[in-house]
Amino acid sequence: EYTMKQIKKTVLVLLTAALFAGCNDWFDVKPKTEIRAEDLFKTERGFWNALTGVYLNMANREAYGGNLSWEGIEFMAWQHKNNTTLGAYYDLQRGNYTATSSVNFINKTWLRLYNIIAEANYLLFALDEYGSYLSPAVYDHIKGQCLGIRAYCHFDLMRLFAQGNLAADPSSLTKPCIPYVTAYSKEITPQQSYSWTLNRALQDVMEARDLLDAGEYPKEQRVSTEKNTLLNVPGAMDLLAARIELWRGNTEAALPHITDHVDSLLKNTTVGITNDESIFKISVYNLFTWTEKRWEVTNNNRLISVTPNSVEANLFMILPYQANYGVDKTDLRYLNWYDPYEEGDPEKWGDRSIKVEYFTNSDENYITLMRLSEMLLIAAECQLAKGTSEGKAKAIELVNYLRHRRGNPSGYDVADDVADTDLLEIIRLEQLREVSQEGQAFFLYKRINQERPINSENPMTAAEYVLPYPQGEQQVGHQQ
């Protein structure tokens, strides 16, 4: 798994990505297929290019350019329709993880995420080995982003391959978890407990937060494609910390990470949806090519809702409107993020998400991986979990604030006398309305052990929410 041969291959991928990120200085290095680390890291620009290479790898279709944003994981959450049993995600969607297509998804996703982690670890190694000449601000900034990436990818591996529903069943926290790799090394990383692994991710997050908050750095040295590197946006690490604590089931610990951000956000009463809401996004150049044919009737993996009217009636509850649960037809998410897909008249197949609809390949194509509204809704869930009248009132305020920001009139506010159980369902429904094509719906369902996701044809068990380790991991003795 983590042999020196594979690590060297990983490093070569990183350096090759750096080349295509605009580092033309290195084309004359011999041999042509390699770049010596000591050559790449002679200049500050080399470090920036290497960091860009890590982000380009995150944008790979096997990771956040597809599998973990708009594609495979959205089928797992029943956001899309498989036309036939020939669909690449038909078995994955139904928890049939031994099928060849499911095994391919599992293996590629696992290996790609660990590949990204290996790149981040190598860059951390390079900072210590070659980066003594860097200014403290640049050194801290690059190190903070690498730690943030490492934590982000490890946490998603946990959310895919470890147990969910930890609030209801914390016994899983004592069991072995995915390997948390922190070093550029030929040694196989041993497993630790689930609780230890979550704490280790949180440790990386908090160190990254401190480093990224340390101050400005010389922007004129950045390469053009560093627009991807948005883990330094204020709040990104705080949101990731809140995600980790909420996944653990600790709402009391999750809330303080985002309280200041939420309080600041409440002062903004602007109605709309803006790019500023994306506090972590990646540029995916080939997005148009990957999605161009995905709405056609002949496509076995169609990017349309599974059931006709599911978006209107099941997600936004516009048809018919349900008090507290439903929103107005003027809701900007409903108007801007979905498009009715007509296939003949009068048959209506459903709605397609147009968050990933682009008309050309471009480095201006972005996929959002973290957005401000998630802070609001995590805060609402944590406030409600306090079990106090004040906490409930705050939760209602946060939900209604979000609805107003999305263009809903006050007549669609959640009522003050709503039942606590209903309010929790409303908060989670709002979460689903926010994260279409961003890879978060499956994790929400898994975190609460949702028996039947919206549009699902069959119930899900806690075991079915856990993807099995690749066979190679089992062969080296890793337990699940």
Buried (B, 14 or more C-beta within 10 A) or exposed (E): BBEEEBBEEBBEBBBBBBBEBBBEBBEEBEEEEBBEBEBBBBBBBBBBBBBBBBBBBBBBBBBBBBBBBBBBBBBBBBBBBBBEEEBBBBBBBBBEBEBEBBBBBBBBBBBBBBBBBBBBBBBBBBBEEBBEEBEEBBBBBBBBBBBBBBBBBBBBBBBBBBBBBBBEEBEBBEBBBBBBBBEBBEEBBEBBBBBBBBBBBBBBBBBBBEBBEBEEBEEEBBBEBBBBBBBBBEBBBBBBBBBBBBBBBBBEBBBEBBBEBBEEBEEEEEEEBEEEBBBBBBBBBBBBEBBEEBBEEEBBBBBBBBBBBBBBBBBBBBEEBEEBBBBBBEBBBBEBBBBBBEEEEEEEBBBBBBBBBBEEBBEEBBBBBBBBBBBBBBBBBBBBBBEEEEBBEBBBBBBBBBBBBBBBEEEBBBEEEBEEEBBBBBBBBBBBBBBBBBBBBBBBBBBBBBEEBBBBEEEBEBEBBBBBBBEEBEEEEBEB
